């Protein structure tokens, strides 16, 4: 596979990306992460949560982009997000619209965190991904609304 993904590969990548956040089984979740992410993959939370920004400002530090790098850190990040949002039974993550190819090896996707109770959107995000030659995520710049 090259970084020029076919339509099937593109959708498989996006489906796997969203599925990792919803997967209840820790072993299956770890497996999904290894299928979706490059071994040296990095996620950058471009606009971290407000509480982090406020704490940084208190110390006169421009709010930092937060980075999650490698399988172990991604396992922890995805497991914690699952515990906080999906595992409670309150929310589910879903793709919102089509995944799109961009210049070079970039891919963009939009997602929502939907309430299971009433279907309302509690949060949404936009991710700019780059992929390696195997079609796995090398970088993910995530913007959360």
N, CA, C and O atoms as CSV, one atom per row, in Angstrom:
chain,resi,resn,atom,element,x,y,z
A,1,UNK,N,N,0.851,-1.168,0.000
A,1,UNK,CA,C,0.000,0.000,0.000
A,1,UNK,C,C,0.897,1.231,0.000
A,1,UNK,O,O,1.941,1.233,0.652
A,2,UNK,N,N,0.512,2.257,-0.709
A,2,UNK,CA,C,1.255,3.510,-0.701
A,2,UNK,C,C,0.468,4.533,0.085
A,2,UNK,O,O,-0.639,4.258,0.548
A,3,UNK,N,N,1.053,5.740,0.239
A,3,UNK,CA,C,0.329,6.775,0.973
A,3,UNK,C,C,-0.822,7.334,0.136
A,3,UNK,O,O,-1.619,8.122,0.645
A,4,UNK,N,N,-0.925,6.941,-1.142
A,4,UNK,CA,C,-2.077,7.311,-1.964
A,4,UNK,C,C,-3.134,6.220,-1.768
A,4,UNK,O,O,-3.152,5.224,-2.490
A,5,UNK,N,N,-3.994,6.417,-0.802
A,5,UNK,CA,C,-4.959,5.398,-0.426
A,5,UNK,C,C,-6.065,5.243,-1.459
A,5,UNK,O,O,-6.527,6.225,-2.039
A,6,UNK,N,N,-6.483,4.007,-1.683
A,6,UNK,CA,C,-7.665,3.757,-2.505
A,6,UNK,C,C,-8.890,4.180,-1.696
A,6,UNK,O,O,-8.779,4.450,-0.500
A,7,UNK,N,N,-10.048,4.238,-2.333
A,7,UNK,CA,C,-11.277,4.575,-1.612
A,7,UNK,C,C,-11.544,3.579,-0.494
A,7,UNK,O,O,-11.948,3.971,0.601
A,8,UNK,N,N,-11.325,2.306,-0.756
A,8,UNK,CA,C,-11.556,1.263,0.257
A,8,UNK,C,C,-10.596,1.457,1.429
A,8,UNK,O,O,-11.017,1.400,2.584
A,9,UNK,N,N,-9.324,1.683,1.149
A,9,UNK,CA,C,-8.333,1.893,2.209
A,9,UNK,C,C,-8.627,3.163,3.007
A,9,UNK,O,O,-8.476,3.187,4.229
A,10,UNK,N,N,-9.040,4.197,2.319
A,10,UNK,CA,C,-9.365,5.467,2.964
A,10,UNK,C,C,-10.511,5.288,3.954
A,10,UNK,O,O,-10.437,5.762,5.088
A,11,UNK,N,N,-11.559,4.610,3.528
A,11,UNK,CA,C,-12.702,4.372,4.409
A,11,UNK,C,C,-12.361,3.403,5.539
A,11,UNK,O,O,-12.842,3.566,6.661
A,12,UNK,N,N,-11.548,2.411,5.255
A,12,UNK,CA,C,-11.118,1.476,6.294
A,12,UNK,C,C,-10.317,2.207,7.375
A,12,UNK,O,O,-10.487,1.945,8.565
A,13,UNK,N,N,-9.446,3.121,6.954
A,13,UNK,CA,C,-8.662,3.912,7.899
A,13,UNK,C,C,-9.586,4.761,8.784
A,13,UNK,O,O,-9.447,4.766,10.007
A,14,UNK,N,N,-10.517,5.469,8.166
A,14,UNK,CA,C,-11.441,6.321,8.923
A,14,UNK,C,C,-12.322,5.495,9.852
A,14,UNK,O,O,-12.552,5.886,10.996
A,15,UNK,N,N,-12.816,4.352,9.371
A,15,UNK,CA,C,-13.655,3.495,10.205
A,15,UNK,C,C,-12.864,2.950,11.399
A,15,UNK,O,O,-13.378,2.898,12.516
A,16,UNK,N,N,-11.618,2.546,11.157
A,16,UNK,CA,C,-10.773,2.046,12.244
A,16,UNK,C,C,-10.441,3.134,13.247
A,16,UNK,O,O,-10.394,2.887,14.452
A,17,UNK,N,N,-10.210,4.344,12.742
A,17,UNK,CA,C,-9.904,5.478,13.615
A,17,UNK,C,C,-11.068,5.733,14.581
A,17,UNK,O,O,-10.860,5.886,15.784
A,18,UNK,N,N,-12.275,5.777,14.053
A,18,UNK,CA,C,-13.443,6.018,14.900
A,18,UNK,C,C,-13.711,4.816,15.806
A,18,UNK,O,O,-14.065,4.987,16.972
A,19,UNK,N,N,-13.548,3.622,15.285
A,19,UNK,CA,C,-13.826,2.408,16.057
A,19,UNK,C,C,-12.946,2.298,17.292
A,19,UNK,O,O,-13.401,1.805,18.324
A,20,UNK,N,N,-11.694,2.747,17.213
A,20,UNK,CA,C,-10.806,2.622,18.370
A,20,UNK,C,C,-11.369,3.350,19.596
A,20,UNK,O,O,-11.200,2.885,20.724
A,21,UNK,N,N,-12.027,4.472,19.383
A,21,UNK,CA,C,-12.582,5.264,20.490
A,21,UNK,C,C,-13.814,4.597,21.113
A,21,UNK,O,O,-14.136,4.857,22.272
A,22,UNK,N,N,-14.493,3.753,20.364
A,22,UNK,CA,C,-15.718,3.100,20.838
A,22,UNK,C,C,-15.509,1.669,21.330
A,22,UNK,O,O,-16.433,1.078,21.889
A,23,UNK,N,N,-14.339,1.109,21.140
A,23,UNK,CA,C,-14.096,-0.309,21.427
A,23,UNK,C,C,-14.031,-0.576,22.935
A,23,UNK,O,O,-13.176,-0.018,23.622
A,24,UNK,N,N,-14.925,-1.422,23.454
A,24,UNK,CA,C,-14.942,-1.684,24.894
A,24,UNK,C,C,-13.853,-2.652,25.382
A,24,UNK,O,O,-13.435,-2.574,26.537
A,25,UNK,N,N,-13.400,-3.546,24.527
A,25,UNK,CA,C,-12.431,-4.555,24.940
A,25,UNK,C,C,-11.010,-3.999,24.830
A,25,UNK,O,O,-10.585,-3.633,23.735
A,26,UNK,N,N,-10.268,-3.926,25.938
A,26,UNK,CA,C,-8.916,-3.353,25.894
A,26,UNK,C,C,-7.983,-4.038,24.895
A,26,UNK,O,O,-7.201,-3.361,24.229
A,27,UNK,N,N,-8.050,-5.364,24.778
A,27,UNK,CA,C,-7.180,-6.079,23.828
A,27,UNK,C,C,-7.550,-5.733,22.386
A,27,UNK,O,O,-6.673,-5.476,21.561
A,28,UNK,N,N,-8.839,-5.726,22.088
A,28,UNK,CA,C,-9.288,-5.376,20.735
A,28,UNK,C,C,-8.957,-3.914,20.430
A,28,UNK,O,O,-8.605,-3.576,19.300
A,29,UNK,N,N,-9.071,-3.052,21.438
A,29,UNK,CA,C,-8.740,-1.630,21.254
A,29,UNK,C,C,-7.254,-1.469,20.929
A,29,UNK,O,O,-6.892,-0.724,20.018
A,30,UNK,N,N,-6.392,-2.173,21.679
A,30,UNK,CA,C,-4.951,-2.120,21.400
A,30,UNK,C,C,-4.658,-2.611,19.981
A,30,UNK,O,O,-3.823,-2.038,19.281
A,31,UNK,N,N,-5.348,-3.670,19.564
A,31,UNK,CA,C,-5.150,-4.200,18.215
A,31,UNK,C,C,-5.572,-3.167,17.164
A,31,UNK,O,O,-4.869,-2.964,16.174
A,32,UNK,N,N,-6.705,-2.525,17.378
A,32,UNK,CA,C,-7.152,-1.471,16.442
A,32,UNK,C,C,-6.125,-0.355,16.348
A,32,UNK,O,O,-5.823,0.124,15.255
A,33,UNK,N,N,-5.591,0.059,17.484
A,33,UNK,CA,C,-4.584,1.128,17.490
A,33,UNK,C,C,-3.382,0.717,16.650
A,33,UNK,O,O,-2.849,1.529,15.893
A,34,UNK,N,N,-2.955,-0.523,16.774
A,34,UNK,CA,C,-1.795,-0.989,16.001
A,34,UNK,C,C,-2.108,-1.136,14.512
A,34,UNK,O,O,-1.210,-1.053,13.674
A,35,UNK,N,N,-3.367,-1.352,14.189
A,35,UNK,CA,C,-3.756,-1.417,12.776
A,35,UNK,C,C,-3.874,-0.028,12.151
A,35,UNK,O,O,-3.594,0.151,10.966
A,36,UNK,N,N,-4.285,0.940,12.942
A,36,UNK,CA,C,-4.568,2.284,12.431
A,36,UNK,C,C,-3.348,3.202,12.486
A,36,UNK,O,O,-3.158,4.028,11.593
A,37,UNK,N,N,-2.522,3.068,13.520
A,37,UNK,CA,C,-1.418,3.999,13.755
A,37,UNK,C,C,-0.075,3.414,13.356
A,37,UNK,O,O,0.162,2.219,13.530
A,38,UNK,N,N,0.804,4.250,12.822
A,38,UNK,CA,C,2.205,3.879,12.608
A,38,UNK,C,C,2.858,3.743,13.977
A,38,UNK,O,O,2.414,4.370,14.939
A,39,UNK,N,N,3.895,2.940,14.076
A,39,UNK,CA,C,4.571,2.720,15.345
A,39,UNK,C,C,5.066,4.032,15.953
A,39,UNK,O,O,5.108,4.168,17.176
A,40,UNK,N,N,5.439,4.991,15.118
A,40,UNK,CA,C,5.916,6.290,15.600
A,40,UNK,C,C,4.856,7.381,15.441
A,40,UNK,O,O,5.175,8.570,15.409
A,41,UNK,N,N,3.594,6.964,15.343
A,41,UNK,CA,C,2.510,7.914,15.144
A,41,UNK,C,C,2.368,8.895,16.297
A,41,UNK,O,O,2.664,8.578,17.449
A,42,UNK,N,N,1.908,10.093,15.956
A,42,UNK,CA,C,1.731,11.133,16.961
A,42,UNK,C,C,0.397,11.838,16.745
A,42,UNK,O,O,0.029,12.175,15.619
A,43,UNK,N,N,-0.318,12.052,17.846
A,43,UNK,CA,C,-1.530,12.856,17.801
A,43,UNK,C,C,-1.222,14.168,18.508
A,43,UNK,O,O,-0.647,14.177,19.596
A,44,UNK,N,N,-1.607,15.269,17.883
A,44,UNK,CA,C,-1.416,16.591,18.453
A,44,UNK,C,C,-2.789,17.195,18.707
A,44,UNK,O,O,-3.566,17.411,17.777
A,45,UNK,N,N,-3.080,17.464,19.978
A,45,UNK,CA,C,-4.311,18.178,20.318
A,45,UNK,C,C,-3.995,19.658,20.139
A,45,UNK,O,O,-3.384,20.286,21.003
A,46,UNK,N,N,-4.413,20.193,19.022
A,46,UNK,CA,C,-4.039,21.552,18.638
A,46,UNK,C,C,-4.657,22.585,19.576
A,46,UNK,O,O,-4.011,23.569,19.935
A,47,UNK,N,N,-5.895,22.361,19.967
A,47,UNK,CA,C,-6.564,23.293,20.876
A,47,UNK,C,C,-6.965,22.532,22.142
A,47,UNK,O,O,-8.099,22.066,22.256
A,48,UNK,N,N,-6.028,22.404,23.099
A,48,UNK,CA,C,-6.316,21.618,24.290
A,48,UNK,C,C,-7.506,22.166,25.073
A,48,UNK,O,O,-7.932,23.299,24.850
A,49,UNK,N,N,-8.040,21.361,25.992
A,49,UNK,CA,C,-9.184,21.793,26.784
A,49,UNK,C,C,-8.931,23.111,27.521
A,49,UNK,O,O,-7.794,23.440,27.861
A,50,UNK,N,N,-9.993,23.845,27.757
A,50,UNK,CA,C,-9.914,25.161,28.381
A,50,UNK,C,C,-9.190,25.138,29.721
A,50,UNK,O,O,-8.431,26.058,30.024
A,51,UNK,N,N,-9.407,24.122,30.514
A,51,UNK,CA,C,-8.742,24.047,31.823
A,51,UNK,C,C,-7.224,24.025,31.673
A,51,UNK,O,O,-6.511,24.623,32.479
A,52,UNK,N,N,-6.732,23.345,30.654
A,52,UNK,CA,C,-5.279,23.304,30.411
A,52,UNK,C,C,-4.792,24.677,29.972
A,52,UNK,O,O,-3.738,25.136,30.410
A,53,UNK,N,N,-5.554,25.328,29.114
A,53,UNK,CA,C,-5.180,26.674,28.667
A,53,UNK,C,C,-5.128,27.645,29.841
A,53,UNK,O,O,-4.214,28.464,29.935
A,54,UNK,N,N,-6.112,27.552,30.736
A,54,UNK,CA,C,-6.165,28.466,31.887
A,54,UNK,C,C,-4.994,28.233,32.834
A,54,UNK,O,O,-4.404,29.186,33.340
A,55,UNK,N,N,-4.660,26.976,33.071
A,55,UNK,CA,C,-3.517,26.676,33.929
A,55,UNK,C,C,-2.232,27.202,33.314
A,55,UNK,O,O,-1.410,27.795,34.012
A,56,UNK,N,N,-2.050,26.995,32.028
A,56,UNK,CA,C,-0.850,27.518,31.348
A,56,UNK,C,C,-0.802,29.039,31.460
A,56,UNK,O,O,0.254,29.604,31.745
A,57,UNK,N,N,-1.923,29.701,31.240
A,57,UNK,CA,C,-1.965,31.169,31.314
A,57,UNK,C,C,-1.618,31.655,32.719
A,57,UNK,O,O,-0.972,32.689,32.883
A,58,UNK,N,N,-2.050,30.906,33.730
A,58,UNK,CA,C,-1.745,31.267,35.118
A,58,UNK,C,C,-0.239,31.351,35.347
A,58,UNK,O,O,0.230,32.144,36.163
A,59,UNK,N,N,0.506,30.532,34.626
A,59,UNK,CA,C,1.964,30.512,34.734
A,59,UNK,C,C,2.642,31.311,33.624
A,59,UNK,O,O,3.849,31.192,33.411
A,60,UNK,N,N,1.856,32.129,32.915
A,60,UNK,CA,C,2.352,32.982,31.825
A,60,UNK,C,C,2.990,32.162,30.710
A,60,UNK,O,O,4.004,32.551,30.129
A,61,UNK,N,N,2.370,31.013,30.426
A,61,UNK,CA,C,2.843,30.142,29.352
A,61,UNK,C,C,1.751,30.090,28.290
A,61,UNK,O,O,0.584,29.843,28.596
A,62,UNK,N,N,2.141,30.324,27.047
A,62,UNK,CA,C,1.175,30.170,25.952
A,62,UNK,C,C,0.681,28.738,25.985
A,62,UNK,O,O,1.463,27.812,26.203
A,63,UNK,N,N,-0.632,28.549,25.766
A,63,UNK,CA,C,-1.138,27.184,25.887
A,63,UNK,C,C,-0.424,26.270,24.907
A,63,UNK,O,O,-0.240,26.602,23.736
A,64,UNK,N,N,-0.029,25.119,25.411
A,64,UNK,CA,C,0.736,24.194,24.576
A,64,UNK,C,C,-0.177,23.275,23.780
A,64,UNK,O,O,-1.267,22.916,24.225
A,65,UNK,N,N,0.288,22.905,22.603
A,65,UNK,CA,C,-0.347,21.790,21.905
A,65,UNK,C,C,0.096,20.540,22.658
A,65,UNK,O,O,1.256,20.434,23.056
A,66,UNK,N,N,-0.796,19.620,22.850
A,66,UNK,CA,C,-0.470,18.396,23.577
A,66,UNK,C,C,-0.189,17.280,22.588
A,66,UNK,O,O,-0.916,17.114,21.609
A,67,UNK,N,N,0.867,16.513,22.842
A,67,UNK,CA,C,1.242,15.425,21.938
A,67,UNK,C,C,1.143,14.078,22.630
A,67,UNK,O,O,1.539,13.916,23.784
A,68,UNK,N,N,0.608,13.123,21.898
A,68,UNK,CA,C,0.548,11.737,22.321
A,68,UNK,C,C,1.351,10.966,21.280
A,68,UNK,O,O,1.014,10.996,20.096
A,69,UNK,N,N,2.404,10.280,21.702
A,69,UNK,CA,C,3.329,9.667,20.746
A,69,UNK,C,C,3.538,8.193,21.054
A,69,UNK,O,O,3.881,7.829,22.179
A,70,UNK,N,N,3.328,7.346,20.051
A,70,UNK,CA,C,3.607,5.918,20.175
A,70,UNK,C,C,2.423,5.106,20.684
A,70,UNK,O,O,1.444,5.650,21.195
A,71,UNK,N,N,2.538,3.802,20.533
A,71,UNK,CA,C,1.449,2.894,20.865
A,71,UNK,C,C,1.037,2.946,22.345
A,71,UNK,O,O,-0.153,3.007,22.651
A,72,UNK,N,N,2.002,2.922,23.251
A,72,UNK,CA,C,1.654,2.886,24.670
A,72,UNK,C,C,0.886,4.133,25.084
A,72,UNK,O,O,-0.127,4.040,25.777
A,73,UNK,N,N,1.365,5.298,24.663
A,73,UNK,CA,C,0.685,6.547,25.002
A,73,UNK,C,C,-0.692,6.612,24.339
A,73,UNK,O,O,-1.650,7.092,24.945
A,74,UNK,N,N,-0.791,6.134,23.104
A,74,UNK,CA,C,-2.091,6.146,22.416
A,74,UNK,C,C,-3.052,5.168,23.087
A,74,UNK,O,O,-4.244,5.459,23.196
A,75,UNK,N,N,-2.556,4.013,23.538
A,75,UNK,CA,C,-3.396,3.080,24.285
A,75,UNK,C,C,-3.995,3.780,25.509
A,75,UNK,O,O,-5.191,3.660,25.777
A,76,UNK,N,N,-3.162,4.506,26.241
A,76,UNK,CA,C,-3.631,5.202,27.437
A,76,UNK,C,C,-4.633,6.299,27.091
A,76,UNK,O,O,-5.651,6.449,27.766
A,77,UNK,N,N,-4.347,7.059,26.049
A,77,UNK,CA,C,-5.228,8.162,25.637
A,77,UNK,C,C,-6.603,7.634,25.232
A,77,UNK,O,O,-7.628,8.134,25.695
A,78,UNK,N,N,-6.619,6.630,24.373
A,78,UNK,CA,C,-7.892,6.109,23.865
A,78,UNK,C,C,-8.663,5.403,24.988
A,78,UNK,O,O,-9.885,5.529,25.073
A,79,UNK,N,N,-7.954,4.663,25.846
A,79,UNK,CA,C,-8.626,3.993,26.965
A,79,UNK,C,C,-9.280,5.018,27.890
A,79,UNK,O,O,-10.410,4.815,28.334
A,80,UNK,N,N,-8.587,6.110,28.183
A,80,UNK,CA,C,-9.151,7.129,29.072
A,80,UNK,C,C,-10.351,7.818,28.433
A,80,UNK,O,O,-11.350,8.065,29.109
A,81,UNK,N,N,-10.269,8.131,27.148
A,81,UNK,CA,C,-11.411,8.741,26.461
A,81,UNK,C,C,-12.595,7.780,26.474
A,81,UNK,O,O,-13.737,8.199,26.665
A,82,UNK,N,N,-12.323,6.492,26.272
A,82,UNK,CA,C,-13.402,5.501,26.331
A,82,UNK,C,C,-14.059,5.517,27.710
A,82,UNK,O,O,-15.284,5.574,27.819
A,83,UNK,N,N,-13.235,5.467,28.768
A,83,UNK,CA,C,-13.767,5.470,30.135
A,83,UNK,C,C,-14.612,6.707,30.415
A,83,UNK,O,O,-15.673,6.612,31.032
A,84,UNK,N,N,-14.145,7.856,29.964
A,84,UNK,CA,C,-14.815,9.123,30.267
A,84,UNK,C,C,-16.117,9.310,29.502
A,84,UNK,O,O,-17.074,9.869,30.037
A,85,UNK,N,N,-16.164,8.848,28.258
A,85,UNK,CA,C,-17.287,9.199,27.397
A,85,UNK,C,C,-18.144,8.011,26.950
A,85,UNK,O,O,-19.367,8.047,27.085
A,86,UNK,N,N,-17.523,6.978,26.428
A,86,UNK,CA,C,-18.257,5.853,25.845
A,86,UNK,C,C,-18.605,4.809,26.895
A,86,UNK,O,O,-19.732,4.314,26.937
A,87,UNK,N,N,-17.646,4.478,27.736
A,87,UNK,CA,C,-17.850,3.447,28.745
A,87,UNK,C,C,-18.939,3.776,29.751
A,87,UNK,O,O,-19.488,2.878,30.389
A,88,UNK,N,N,-19.250,5.038,29.897
A,88,UNK,CA,C,-20.327,5.457,30.804
A,88,UNK,C,C,-21.703,5.142,30.221
A,88,UNK,O,O,-22.714,5.180,30.923
A,89,UNK,N,N,-21.722,4.831,28.922
A,89,UNK,CA,C,-22.986,4.592,28.237
A,89,UNK,C,C,-23.633,5.867,27.731
A,89,UNK,O,O,-24.710,5.836,27.136
A,90,UNK,N,N,-22.971,6.988,27.971
A,90,UNK,CA,C,-23.569,8.277,27.623
A,90,UNK,C,C,-23.369,8.684,26.164
A,90,UNK,O,O,-24.264,9.274,25.559
A,91,UNK,N,N,-22.196,8.373,25.592
A,91,UNK,CA,C,-21.868,8.873,24.255
A,91,UNK,C,C,-21.331,7.771,23.353
A,91,UNK,O,O,-20.957,6.691,23.809
A,92,UNK,N,N,-21.305,8.075,22.066
A,92,UNK,CA,C,-20.668,7.244,21.059
A,92,UNK,C,C,-20.004,8.189,20.061
A,92,UNK,O,O,-20.536,9.258,19.757
A,93,UNK,N,N,-18.842,7.789,19.555
A,93,UNK,CA,C,-18.162,8.567,18.517
A,93,UNK,C,C,-18.591,8.059,17.149
A,93,UNK,O,O,-18.742,6.854,16.948
A,94,UNK,N,N,-18.788,8.986,16.203
A,94,UNK,CA,C,-19.192,8.643,14.834
A,94,UNK,C,C,-18.473,9.544,13.834
A,94,UNK,O,O,-18.142,10.692,14.132
A,95,UNK,N,N,-18.239,8.998,12.642
A,95,UNK,CA,C,-17.793,9.855,11.537
A,95,UNK,C,C,-18.929,10.811,11.218
A,95,UNK,O,O,-20.102,10.471,11.371
A,96,UNK,N,N,-18.578,11.994,10.779
A,96,UNK,CA,C,-19.586,12.975,10.383
A,96,UNK,C,C,-19.244,13.424,8.963
A,96,UNK,O,O,-18.469,14.359,8.764
A,97,UNK,N,N,-19.826,12.753,7.998
A,97,UNK,CA,C,-19.520,13.064,6.605
A,97,UNK,C,C,-18.415,12.180,6.076
A,97,UNK,O,O,-17.946,11.260,6.746
A,98,UNK,N,N,-18.019,12.478,4.876
A,98,UNK,CA,C,-17.020,11.660,4.184
A,98,UNK,C,C,-15.608,12.063,4.575
A,98,UNK,O,O,-15.318,13.234,4.818
A,99,UNK,N,N,-14.751,11.076,4.627
A,99,UNK,CA,C,-13.328,11.321,4.786
A,99,UNK,C,C,-12.809,11.822,3.440
A,99,UNK,O,O,-13.299,11.396,2.394
A,100,UNK,N,N,-11.820,12.724,3.453
A,100,UNK,CA,C,-11.379,13.330,2.189
A,100,UNK,C,C,-9.863,13.309,2.062
A,100,UNK,O,O,-9.132,13.522,3.030
A,101,UNK,N,N,-9.417,13.048,0.847
A,101,UNK,CA,C,-7.989,13.141,0.521
A,101,UNK,C,C,-7.615,14.608,0.392
A,101,UNK,O,O,-8.395,15.429,-0.091
A,102,UNK,N,N,-6.399,14.919,0.838
A,102,UNK,CA,C,-5.857,16.264,0.676
A,102,UNK,C,C,-4.509,16.133,-0.024
A,102,UNK,O,O,-4.094,15.031,-0.384
A,103,UNK,N,N,-3.847,17.230,-0.210
A,103,UNK,CA,C,-2.546,17.216,-0.905
A,103,UNK,C,C,-1.553,16.315,-0.183
A,103,UNK,O,O,-1.594,16.178,1.039
A,104,UNK,N,N,-0.665,15.705,-0.952
A,104,UNK,CA,C,0.351,14.823,-0.386
A,104,UNK,C,C,-0.294,13.591,0.218
A,104,UNK,O,O,-1.158,12.967,-0.397
A,105,UNK,N,N,0.126,13.245,1.418
A,105,UNK,CA,C,-0.404,12.053,2.082
A,105,UNK,C,C,-1.428,12.423,3.155
A,105,UNK,O,O,-1.663,11.643,4.078
A,106,UNK,N,N,-2.034,13.596,3.045
A,106,UNK,CA,C,-2.974,14.056,4.067
A,106,UNK,C,C,-4.399,13.578,3.792
A,106,UNK,O,O,-4.826,13.404,2.650
A,107,UNK,N,N,-5.102,13.379,4.889
A,107,UNK,CA,C,-6.499,12.957,4.880
A,107,UNK,C,C,-7.200,13.789,5.947
A,107,UNK,O,O,-6.627,14.059,7.002
A,108,UNK,N,N,-8.433,14.195,5.677
A,108,UNK,CA,C,-9.193,14.905,6.707
A,108,UNK,C,C,-10.468,14.132,7.015
A,108,UNK,O,O,-11.077,13.509,6.144
A,109,UNK,N,N,-10.848,14.196,8.287
A,109,UNK,CA,C,-12.111,13.594,8.670
A,109,UNK,C,C,-12.724,14.414,9.799
A,109,UNK,O,O,-12.028,15.011,10.620
A,110,UNK,N,N,-14.045,14.418,9.807
A,110,UNK,CA,C,-14.806,15.103,10.837
A,110,UNK,C,C,-15.566,14.047,11.616
A,110,UNK,O,O,-16.050,13.070,11.043
A,111,UNK,N,N,-15.670,14.243,12.919
A,111,UNK,CA,C,-16.355,13.290,13.779
A,111,UNK,C,C,-17.224,14.039,14.774
A,111,UNK,O,O,-17.063,15.239,14.996
A,112,UNK,N,N,-18.149,13.297,15.364
A,112,UNK,CA,C,-18.990,13.844,16.426
A,112,UNK,C,C,-19.014,12.865,17.589
A,112,UNK,O,O,-18.818,11.662,17.420
A,113,UNK,N,N,-19.259,13.412,18.773
A,113,UNK,CA,C,-19.543,12.611,19.948
A,113,UNK,C,C,-21.025,12.825,20.223
A,113,UNK,O,O,-21.453,13.903,20.635
A,114,UNK,N,N,-21.795,11.770,19.984
A,114,UNK,CA,C,-23.266,11.857,20.020
A,114,UNK,C,C,-23.819,11.241,21.299
A,114,UNK,O,O,-23.352,10.196,21.753
A,115,UNK,N,N,-24.812,11.899,21.866
A,115,UNK,CA,C,-25.509,11.390,23.042
A,115,UNK,C,C,-26.299,10.148,22.653
A,115,UNK,O,O,-27.036,10.157,21.667
A,116,UNK,N,N,-26.143,9.092,23.420
A,116,UNK,CA,C,-26.948,7.883,23.186
A,116,UNK,C,C,-28.392,8.101,23.612
A,116,UNK,O,O,-29.299,7.448,23.096
A,117,UNK,N,N,-28.609,9.007,24.542
A,117,UNK,CA,C,-29.956,9.237,25.078
A,117,UNK,C,C,-30.871,9.922,24.069
A,117,UNK,O,O,-32.010,9.500,23.868
A,118,UNK,N,N,-30.366,10.985,23.431
A,118,UNK,CA,C,-31.257,11.755,22.559
A,118,UNK,C,C,-30.684,12.044,21.172
A,118,UNK,O,O,-31.328,12.718,20.367
A,119,UNK,N,N,-29.483,11.540,20.884
A,119,UNK,CA,C,-28.898,11.721,19.561
A,119,UNK,C,C,-28.266,13.079,19.323
A,119,UNK,O,O,-27.755,13.338,18.234
A,120,UNK,N,N,-28.292,13.957,20.326
A,120,UNK,CA,C,-27.702,15.290,20.140
A,120,UNK,C,C,-26.175,15.187,20.076
A,120,UNK,O,O,-25.581,14.229,20.572
A,121,UNK,N,N,-25.563,16.180,19.463
A,121,UNK,CA,C,-24.105,16.228,19.346
A,121,UNK,C,C,-23.545,16.986,20.546
A,121,UNK,O,O,-23.847,18.163,20.743
A,122,UNK,N,N,-22.726,16.301,21.345
A,122,UNK,CA,C,-22.131,16.896,22.537
A,122,UNK,C,C,-20.786,17.540,22.235
A,122,UNK,O,O,-20.373,18.470,22.928
A,123,UNK,N,N,-20.103,17.053,21.209
A,123,UNK,CA,C,-18.796,17.594,20.806
A,123,UNK,C,C,-18.547,17.159,19.373
A,123,UNK,O,O,-19.159,16.218,18.867
A,124,UNK,N,N,-17.633,17.870,18.737
A,124,UNK,CA,C,-17.248,17.486,17.383
A,124,UNK,C,C,-15.778,17.816,17.188
A,124,UNK,O,O,-15.185,18.578,17.952
A,125,UNK,N,N,-15.216,17.236,16.168
A,125,UNK,CA,C,-13.816,17.483,15.903
A,125,UNK,C,C,-13.484,17.328,14.438
A,125,UNK,O,O,-14.227,16.735,13.657
A,126,UNK,N,N,-12.338,17.884,14.099
A,126,UNK,CA,C,-11.815,17.833,12.738
A,126,UNK,C,C,-10.373,17.377,12.861
A,126,UNK,O,O,-9.592,17.981,13.596
A,127,UNK,N,N,-10.011,16.318,12.149
A,127,UNK,CA,C,-8.662,15.780,12.216
A,127,UNK,C,C,-7.995,15.857,10.852
A,127,UNK,O,O,-8.591,15.528,9.827
A,128,UNK,N,N,-6.747,16.299,10.866
A,128,UNK,CA,C,-5.903,16.303,9.669
A,128,UNK,C,C,-4.850,15.226,9.902
A,128,UNK,O,O,-3.978,15.357,10.761
A,129,UNK,N,N,-4.953,14.161,9.117
A,129,UNK,CA,C,-4.077,13.012,9.259
A,129,UNK,C,C,-3.073,12.968,8.121
A,129,UNK,O,O,-3.380,13.373,7.000
A,130,UNK,N,N,-1.872,12.477,8.407
A,130,UNK,CA,C,-0.962,12.067,7.344
A,130,UNK,C,C,-0.705,10.586,7.555
A,130,UNK,O,O,-0.702,10.100,8.686
A,131,UNK,N,N,-0.493,9.887,6.476
A,131,UNK,CA,C,-0.303,8.448,6.550
A,131,UNK,C,C,1.064,8.055,6.008
A,131,UNK,O,O,1.651,8.756,5.183
A,132,UNK,N,N,1.555,6.920,6.488
A,132,UNK,CA,C,2.826,6.398,6.006
A,132,UNK,C,C,2.590,5.503,4.791
A,132,UNK,O,O,1.461,5.377,4.318
A,133,UNK,N,N,3.646,4.890,4.293
A,133,UNK,CA,C,3.545,4.054,3.095
A,133,UNK,C,C,2.640,2.838,3.296
A,133,UNK,O,O,2.119,2.284,2.327
A,134,UNK,N,N,2.450,2.418,4.560
A,134,UNK,CA,C,1.573,1.282,4.848
A,134,UNK,C,C,0.124,1.711,5.047
A,134,UNK,O,O,-0.744,0.875,5.298
A,135,UNK,N,N,-0.140,3.015,4.936
A,135,UNK,CA,C,-1.504,3.513,5.097
A,135,UNK,C,C,-1.917,3.702,6.540
A,135,UNK,O,O,-3.108,3.818,6.833
A,136,UNK,N,N,-0.949,3.737,7.452
A,136,UNK,CA,C,-1.231,3.966,8.871
A,136,UNK,C,C,-0.990,5.432,9.208
A,136,UNK,O,O,-0.224,6.120,8.534
A,137,UNK,N,N,-1.653,5.893,10.254
A,137,UNK,CA,C,-1.541,7.299,10.645
A,137,UNK,C,C,-0.160,7.582,11.209
A,137,UNK,O,O,0.282,6.947,12.166
A,138,UNK,N,N,0.504,8.538,10.604
A,138,UNK,CA,C,1.790,9.014,11.113
A,138,UNK,C,C,1.567,10.234,12.004
A,138,UNK,O,O,2.147,10.330,13.085
A,139,UNK,N,N,0.713,11.179,11.544
A,139,UNK,CA,C,0.391,12.351,12.352
A,139,UNK,C,C,-1.109,12.592,12.314
A,139,UNK,O,O,-1.778,12.335,11.313
A,140,UNK,N,N,-1.611,13.088,13.423
A,140,UNK,CA,C,-3.021,13.448,13.563
A,140,UNK,C,C,-3.061,14.776,14.304
A,140,UNK,O,O,-2.770,14.839,15.498
A,141,UNK,N,N,-3.419,15.826,13.596
A,141,UNK,CA,C,-3.628,17.138,14.223
A,141,UNK,C,C,-5.123,17.253,14.452
A,141,UNK,O,O,-5.904,17.386,13.510
A,142,UNK,N,N,-5.510,17.199,15.725
A,142,UNK,CA,C,-6.922,17.153,16.084
A,142,UNK,C,C,-7.386,18.506,16.630
A,142,UNK,O,O,-6.760,19.101,17.508
A,143,UNK,N,N,-8.500,18.960,16.078
A,143,UNK,CA,C,-9.151,20.204,16.488
A,143,UNK,C,C,-10.511,19.824,17.050
A,143,UNK,O,O,-11.341,19.268,16.331
A,144,UNK,N,N,-10.754,20.117,18.333
A,144,UNK,CA,C,-12.002,19.739,18.979
A,144,UNK,C,C,-12.832,20.999,19.238
A,144,UNK,O,O,-12.328,22.009,19.728
A,145,UNK,N,N,-14.125,20.904,18.891
A,145,UNK,CA,C,-15.050,22.009,19.165
A,145,UNK,C,C,-15.680,21.821,20.522
A,145,UNK,O,O,-16.492,22.643,20.946
